[in-house]
């Protein structure tokens, strides 16, 4: 599974700062935990929340803050946005399995069925 950021800043003003915070957590091996916490608090996204989640996950806060304002964070998110644009993706979630675009919404059993076909 490869996660790509598609911050829809036109409708979510905190989308890009949240994506940068998640990218910074990834640098310390805590992306999924951080992303789950962001999702649970998606109606409360702000600077205070980003730091609180990082602290709760025992991230190195100095490194976290450096990473999320870094050129690397900017570039990673910009690259993900360019990829989405090249694939004509304009919303989330969006899944591509090998070269097949999967139509959403998918429920768990549909996703499991598709994965089973790929494995066989």
Order of alpha helices (4+ residues) and beta strands (2+ residues): alpha-alpha-alpha-alpha-alpha-beta-beta-alpha
